[in-house]
Amino acid sequence: MIAYFKKIKSTWIVAILFFWFGFSQAQDDSSTFKVQFATGINTPMASGFVSGFDAKPINFPTINLGVQYLFSNNFGAKLDLGYNRFSNKKNTTEFKTNYTRINLQGVYDASRIIRFSPRMATFLHAGPGFTMITPLADYGENKTNFMNAMVGAEFHYGINDVLSIYLDGSYIFGFGKAFDPPSDGFGAFNGDILTVTIGASISLSGCYYCND
């Protein structure tokens, strides 16, 4: 898994630098620039597999890394990278698959609508992206790529003005082509996936609760 991430490390570093230099000069107390890290579980939808291949209903790990910028009190954008691994159910054809995605999403701070305590915040996010599927072992030749669209919600609890922990639930729609012939789909995937993660959000500028 470490070697797999090294292949996309350079692109990710460039993306972070772009956000940092492009947006850090425009920060104030009501528009924050944040770095986020989260890990959790995933559930790939059965429709994304060819006949004879079934994934476990709950798979680990899911790892998300992202940068988020709020342009105003309510609206912003985030660029994030997600890695997921899933494998076969017990007593079914054996396989393991890496699902990697990168998404650029719009962000809406819905805290004024959905809030459970003064130290909590709610963010809705959605946007397009690109998915890279890499089957492992015997099916390594069946790599595939396709566009995706992601929607989700984050529920943050503020530890202080800089750090919050959060729960994220996201659904990622996959727009992969049908596998033809079906053998091209052995160990691969072209469908939707659900992820649930817990993570930390670190504000690099601004004040998380200045407008509360």
Helices and strands as residue ranges (DSSP letters): H 2-6, H 9-23, G 24-26, E 33-44, G 46-48, E 59-70, E 75-87, E 96-109, E 120-135, G 137-139, E 144-158, E 163-174, G 182-185, E 193-205
